[in-house]
């Protein structure tokens, strides 16, 4: 199925009601919980940052997923990149949204109340363009977040634009400074294009990370097939979708065999089978991104099917299911 087909509006006239059946399968005999630092999630499924707004709570039973993850909050207000911001290519979707942000105060006043009403833990994504920009944001948001996802897939303006997450020393600086201002669980989201994902992961763990998210999108340059000019207003974007999965599977495997903290996999997850692939190489949780654009209920479907698959196999946990 092409991405264009997957991005078409879902039908609303089946047994799902608005989007689906409001009666989930009983799960008392299956334990899908996962612990990240001091935070325990009911199950290991959550959205990728930027792919889930609180308005989705009107369409799906959000209380059936493990957590929400906000769009990345930066220190100041920013409007994002010029149009076009999203395009389809045969390999998947390429976006260059530019992460619009209202800053910490704008997030707290305009967005956080709606996230908090969803009834699941709120993981606040934080970004910066210099290592010293993260800690002040986290300090200002500390009372609001159940945990923080530290997005180090941002260009370091002090190092000629090299991703902060590609530099173990910069990762250490960011995580140590953030750890000094909060006791909340810290998830460090790493970029895929690094010389050694192991070195980066170990730097984050040593500095105080409670979990690692692997990984962000892959930089890409999509062209318009007719004009042969860049299809995105910002020229460069991030490739996401199913074609990412074998790339990220390798990175998750390398990371999970090199650190003791939980690894959260992010890349091309559309179904419970996709999630199980990541669990089989060491991931403890998954984030769903592109799939939610075409199927807002994808995350809940994955949670429900994981429960059913465990029960059918006589397993009480995902770990037993994948061996």
C-alpha positions in Angstrom: 0.0 0.0 0.0 1.4 3.4 -0.9 1.8 6.2 1.6 -0.8 8.2 -0.4 -3.3 5.4 0.3 -2.3 5.3 4.0 -2.7 9.1 4.3 -6.3 9.0 2.9 -9.0 9.7 5.4 -10.1 6.6 7.3 -13.6 5.3 6.9 -15.9 6.0 9.8 -18.8 3.6 9.1 -17.5 0.4 10.7 -17.8 -1.1 14.2 -15.2 1.4 15.5 -17.9 4.0 16.0 -16.1 7.3 15.5 -12.9 5.5 14.9 -13.3 2.3 16.8 -14.9 -0.1 19.3 -14.9 1.6 22.7 -14.6 -1.8 24.4 -11.0 -2.9 24.6 -10.2 -6.6 25.3 -9.8 -7.5 28.9 -6.1 -7.4 29.8 -5.9 -8.3 33.5 -3.9 -11.4 32.7 -1.3 -9.5 30.6 1.2 -7.0 32.0 2.4 -4.6 29.3 3.8 -2.1 31.8 7.2 -0.5 31.3 9.3 1.5 33.8 11.4 4.5 32.8 13.3 5.8 35.8 10.6 6.6 38.5 7.8 6.5 36.0 5.8 3.4 35.2 3.7 3.4 32.0 0.7 1.1 31.7 2.0 -0.1 28.3 5.0 0.5 26.0 3.2 2.4 23.2 3.3 6.2 22.8 3.4 8.8 20.0 6.6 10.2 18.5 7.1 13.9 19.3 5.3 16.2 16.8 2.9 13.5 15.6 0.2 13.7 18.3 -1.7 16.8 19.4 -4.2 16.8 22.3 -7.0 17.2 19.8 -6.5 13.5 19.0 -8.2 12.8 22.3 -11.5 13.5 20.7 -11.0 10.7 18.2 -9.3 7.8 20.1 -9.3 6.5 23.7 -6.0 8.0 24.6 -6.1 6.4 28.1 -5.3 3.1 26.4 -1.8 4.2 25.3 1.2 4.4 27.7 1.9 8.2 27.5 1.7 11.2 25.3 4.8 13.0 23.9 4.5 16.7 23.2 5.9 18.7 20.3 9.4 19.9 21.1 9.5 23.0 23.2 12.3 25.5 22.5 13.5 28.4 24.6 11.8 31.1 22.4 8.9 31.4 20.1 9.5 30.1 16.6 7.2 29.8 13.6 8.7 26.8 11.8 9.9 26.4 8.2 8.4 27.8 5.0 5.9 25.8 2.9 5.9 23.2 1.6 6.5 21.4 4.8 5.6 17.8 3.9 5.8 15.6 0.8 5.5 12.0 -0.2 8.2 10.1 -2.0 8.3 6.3 -2.8 10.4 5.7 0.2 8.0 7.4 2.6 7.1 10.8 4.0 9.6 13.7 4.2 8.7 16.6 6.5 10.3 19.9 7.2 7.9 21.4 9.7 10.7 23.2 11.6 9.1 22.5 15.0 7.0 25.6 15.7 7.2 26.5 19.4 5.6 29.1 21.7 8.4 28.7 24.3 7.9 27.3 27.8 5.4 29.9 28.9 3.3 29.5 25.8 3.4 25.7 26.2 2.3 25.9 29.8 -0.6 28.3 29.1 -1.8 27.1 25.7 -0.9 23.4 25.3 -0.2 21.7 28.6 -3.7 21.9 30.1 -5.1 20.0 27.1 -2.3 17.3 27.3 -2.9 16.9 31.0 -6.6 16.3 30.5 -5.9 13.2 28.4 -5.3 11.1 31.5 -2.0 9.5 30.7 1.6 10.7 31.6 2.8 13.7 29.6 6.4 13.4 28.4 7.5 16.9 27.4 10.0 17.1 24.5 12.6 19.8 24.9 15.0 21.1 22.2 17.9 23.5 21.9 20.5 24.8 19.5 23.3 25.1 22.1 24.0 22.6 25.0 23.2 25.3 27.6 19.7 26.0 26.3 18.1 22.8 27.6 18.3 23.0 31.4 16.5 26.4 31.7 13.6 25.1 29.7 13.3 21.9 31.8 13.6 23.9 35.0 10.6 26.1 33.9 8.5 23.0 32.9 9.6 20.7 35.7 6.3 20.9 37.6 4.3 20.0 34.5 6.0 17.0 32.9 5.9 13.4 34.1 9.2 13.0 32.2 11.2 14.8 29.6 12.4 13.8 26.2 15.6 15.6 25.4 15.8 16.1 21.7 19.5 16.3 20.9 18.8 15.9 17.1 19.3 19.7 16.8 22.2 21.5 15.1 24.7 22.8 17.6 25.2 26.5 16.7 28.4 26.5 18.8 29.9 23.7 16.6 29.1 24.8 13.1 25.7 23.2 13.0 26.8 19.6 13.9 23.9 17.7 15.6 24.3 17.9 19.4 23.4 14.3 19.4 26.3 13.3 17.2 28.8 14.6 19.7 29.2 12.5 22.9 30.8 15.4 24.7 27.9 17.7 23.8 25.4 15.0 24.9 27.1 14.7 28.2 27.0 18.5 28.7 23.3 18.6 27.9 22.2 15.7 30.0 24.3 16.6 33.1 23.0 20.1 33.0 19.4 18.9 32.7 19.8 16.3 35.4 21.0 19.0 37.8 17.6 20.8 37.6 15.1 17.9 37.7 14.5 14.6 39.3 12.0 13.6 36.6 12.9 10.7 34.2 15.0 11.8 31.2 14.7 10.2 27.8 17.4 11.3 25.4 16.3 11.1 21.7 19.3 10.4 19.5 19.8 11.2 15.8 20.4 8.3 13.3 23.3 9.8 11.4 26.1 9.5 13.9 29.6 7.9 13.6 28.8 5.7 16.6 25.4 5.3 18.1 27.0 3.2 20.9 29.3 6.1 22.0 26.4 8.5 21.9 24.1 6.2 23.9 26.8 5.5 26.5 27.5 9.2 26.9 23.8 9.9 27.6 23.5 7.0 30.0 26.7 8.0 32.0 25.4 11.5 32.2 22.2 10.5 33.9 19.6 9.5 31.2 16.9 7.1 32.3 16.1 5.9 28.8 17.1 6.4 25.2 14.9 7.0 22.2 16.3 5.6 18.9 15.8 7.4 16.7 14.9 10.6 14.9 14.2 10.9 11.2 16.9 10.5 8.5 17.9 13.7 6.6 16.6 13.7 3.1 16.3 16.0 0.0 13.1 15.2 -2.0 12.7 16.7 -5.5 9.6 17.5 -7.4 9.4 14.9 -10.2 8.4 17.4 -12.8 10.5 20.5 -12.0 13.4 18.6 -10.5 13.5 21.3 -7.9 13.3 20.8 -4.1 9.8 19.8 -3.0 10.2 21.4 0.4 10.4 25.0 1.3 13.4 24.3 3.5 15.0 22.0 0.8 16.1 19.4 3.4 13.6 17.4 5.5 13.4 14.3 7.6 12.4 10.9 6.1 10.0 8.8 8.0 7.8 5.8 7.4 8.2 2.0 7.0 11.4 2.2 4.9 13.1 3.5 8.1 12.5 0.3 10.1 15.4 -1.9 9.0 17.8 1.1 9.5 16.5 1.9 13.0 16.3 -1.8 13.9 20.0 -2.0 13.6 20.5 1.1 15.7 18.2 -0.2 18.4 20.0 -3.5 18.5 23.4 -1.8 18.8 22.1 0.5 21.5 20.2 -2.0 23.6 23.2 -4.3 23.7 25.4 -1.5 24.9 23.5 0.2 27.7 21.5 -0.8 30.7 18.7 1.8 30.5 15.5 1.1 28.5 15.6 1.8 24.8 12.5 3.3 23.1 12.3 2.5 19.4 11.0 5.0 16.9 11.0 4.4 13.2 8.4 3.0 10.7 6.1 1.4 13.3 2.6 0.8 11.9 1.5 -2.5 13.5 2.0 -4.8 16.4 4.2 -6.9 14.3 6.5 -3.9 13.7 6.6 -3.3 17.4 7.4 -6.9 18.1 10.4 -6.7 15.7 11.8 -3.9 17.9 11.1 -5.7 21.1 12.9 -8.7 19.7 16.1 -6.7 19.3 16.0 -5.2 22.8 13.6 -2.2 22.8 11.4 -1.8 25.8 8.9 0.6 24.3 7.9 2.1 20.9 6.9 5.4 19.5 4.5 5.7 16.6 4.7 8.7 14.2 3.9 8.6 10.5 1.2 5.9 10.9 -0.9 8.1 13.0 -1.4 10.6 10.2 -3.4 8.1 8.2 -4.7 6.0 11.1 -5.1 8.0 14.3 -6.1 4.8 16.1 -2.9 3.0 15.1 -1.4 3.2 18.6 -4.4 1.8 20.3 -4.7 -0.9 17.8 -1.1 -1.9 18.6 -1.7 -2.0 22.3 -4.8 -4.1 21.9 -3.2 -6.5 19.5 -0.1 -6.9 21.8 -2.5 -7.9 24.5 -4.3 -10.4 22.3 -1.0 -11.8 21.0 0.3 -12.3 24.5 -2.9 -14.1 25.6 -2.9 -16.3 22.5 0.6 -17.4 23.2 0.0 -18.0 26.9 2.4 -15.1 27.7 1.8 -12.6 30.4 4.5 -10.1 29.2 5.9 -8.9 25.9 9.3 -10.2 27.0 7.9 -13.7 27.2 6.2 -13.3 23.8 9.5 -12.5 22.0 11.7 -14.7 24.1 
